Amino acid sequence: MGGRAGDIWVRSYNRDHYGWSPYICINRSLTDAQARDDGSPEPGLVSGAVLGAWRDAVCLGHGQRWTDVKAVRAAGVTYQNSTERPILVSIGVGGGAAAGFIYVSADNRSFVRISAIAASGAPSCASFIVPPGHYYQISNWSGTIWSELV
């Protein structure tokens, strides 16, 4: 398995189909004793605390809150999701004079265009997920809303 001290690794058992699943690390802060419901050394018997930590780590929106970041964000600037969880970015676009685009990158070098912002027309919105450690940039943004679920 490998990992760091304090890692909690679990696997599930399905006797009808596959047997034991591979191990997955679901928490990097609880002790092994905190993870066990019954004190058993057998992996896979996890407590509500571990399941809660797993839910917090993988369920977008759980334990997160919306934050208005308009005052600290600007078009054409690259931002990084420095959290350990995915974030959701939501912008209100006002149909500026020129088209804009939303870009994301895993390495801050190779950006992928994931959405376009219309050059004219009725105001609309765009939302996108930024994985942990990834970068994003919005070009030619002229909206009134820029919020992040962090």
Buried (B, 14 or more C-beta within 10 A) or exposed (E): EEEEEEBBBBBEEEEEEEEEEEBEBBBBEBEEEBBBEEEEEEBBBBBEBBBBBBEEBEEEEEEBEEEEBBEEBEBEEEBEBEEEBBBBBBBBBBBBEEEBBBBBBEEEEEBEEEBEBBEEEEEEEBEBBBEEEBBBBBBBBBBEBBBBBB
